[in-house]
Every structure is written in structure tokens, then in C-alpha cells.
Amino acid sequence: MPRIEFTHVLRRHVDAPPTEVPGATVGEALAAVFDRTPGLRGYVLDDQGEIRKHVAIFADGERASLATAVGPASEIFVMQALSGG
């Protein structure tokens, strides 16, 4: 099962330890995490169910979307995106 991990900044607000979850896409893996930890959803997704503007998701080292396919050995990392000039 894919392993999903959230940065300490997000874990500071909601208990979300690294975990393995079922899912064939990043979106399915996140849905499995949100089933376990519903409070985390609002930090990652907006009201339309899209990734928040200041959140970046990587799957197997590449920038990912909710539709990005993942495999049983995939690693998904969710972090707050940095912006500025």
C-alpha cells in the first residue's frame, strides 16, 4: 500500500503520523487518510475538493495531482508550498 506522510507543519495542527493506506491514485490515498482523520481534509483540500493553493503533493519524488497514479510501494509527501519573492 502507498505510504503517505505529512510535514510537521500540518502535523502540528492535526495528528497525522506517516501511514500506509489503500489507493491507486493520490486522491484515493488521501481519501483513506481523511476517513481516519477527517480534520486533516480542510488543511489539504479546498471546498471544491481540490488541492489548496499553498499545498504541494509529491508522489515518488515528482509533483503530483489528485489523479496521479500510485503503486503499492509509492511514497506520497504532503507539504505546505512556499511562495514569495
N, C-alpha and C positions, 0 to 999 in steps of 0.2 A: 504494500500500500504506500502511496506517496506520503512523504514526511513534510509537515508544514510547520514553519517557525515564524514567530512574530518578534520584531525588535523589542528591546527593553522599554522603549518609549511607549509602545502600545501596551505592553505587559504591565506597565506602571499603573494603567487605568483599569485594566481587566485581566484577571488571571487567565493566561493563555500560554501554558507551557508547550514546548515542542511536542508534537504528537503525530502519529500515523493515522491517516483517515482514508476511507474508500473514495474513489473518484477517478474518472477518466479524463477530466478537464480540471483546470484551476478552479473554475466556478463550482463544480461538483465537490471538490475537496473543501473549498471554503464553506459550502452549504453544510457539509458534515460537521465542520468545526462550529458553525453558528448554531446547529442543532444542540450541541453540547454546551456552548457558551453564547447564548443569544445577545448578551450585552456587547459583544465584540462587533457585531454586524454594523452598527452605526458608526463605528470608527473606521471601517474599511469601505463600506458601500454607502452611496447616497440614497435619497428617497426613491430614485428610479431604478435602484439595484445595480448601478454602475460603480466602478471603482472611483473613489473620491479623488479629486484633483491633486491633492497632496499626499497620495498614497502610491507607492510603486510596488509592483509584484514581479518577482523573478522566479522562473522555473528552470532548474538545471543550468543556472548561470546566465540565462537570457531574459530580457524584459518580456513579460507575459501579459496576456489579457485573460478575461474570464473564459474565453473559448480555447485557450491554449491547451493542447493535449498533453497529458502526463501519463507516465507509466508507473509500475509498482515500485521502482527504485528511484523515482523522481524526488527532488528536493525543491520545495516551494518556500520562498522567503518573502515576507510581507513587511514593508518598512514605510516610514513617512518619507516622502520625496522632499528634497531640499530645493529651495528656489531662492532667487535673489540675484544681485548684480555685482 
